[in-house]
């Protein structure tokens, strides 16, 4: 049963991605987002024309965001399982993962608030829109630290048969570096570093999708390997040798013992 729960937690990652894409992109129509250079009236007109879609999309995203929690918890558990000396890295990864979930929920809450009162002042509405997208794409440090902790944990597992392949650690470190592309967002109203630009939006979100997919595959692989190493409960491993005689035959002490 424990293996089944772990497999379910691993599949929560791709499920989260699917739900997020459906809610944010196909239902709410917020990918790509309104440009930071758009006028307040233009942004207000978008939300007023699509308030119902944005509300429904944020509801879907909110329901999907919690799926990231079991996925993150499983990563932490597997880091602890790989080596007791990596428990601190597991703690760092788990705390940063929780922060990431909170950031996602705050982002969705802000967009839902805009859709709840789309008739507010265009200036206030644009400020809330700015706050929402800045909240999602600018605070890269918790995400980068989480992926860096995972990368270091995977690369420092020096056993003959590590829990995760070394290249999975390299992918995590690469994604940690790519998330830093969100840093210049506060200085960019146009171009690749604006929140609707190539680097800040598409590269960051694309690398996140890649990381979730890679970690899902690697964790399911690790669960299968652990299942082979440790047989299911209730199935005993037969032991052979003189120390364990057949039932009904006792070992009698020799004369003189």
Protein Blocks (a to p, Z undefined) as FASTA:
>chain_A
ZZmmmmmmmmmmmmmmmmmmmmmmmmnopaccddfkbcfklmmmmmmmmmmmmmmmmmmm
mmmmmmmmmmmmmmmmmmmmmomklmmmmmmmmmmmmmmmmmmmmmmmmmmmmmmmmmbc
fklmmmmmmmmmmmmmmmmmlmmmmmmmmmmmmmmmmbfbdfbdfklmmmmmmmmmmmmm
mmmmmmpcgdjkbmkbmklmmmmmmmmmmmmmmmmmmmmmmmmmmmmmpccehiacdded
jklccehiacdddehZZ
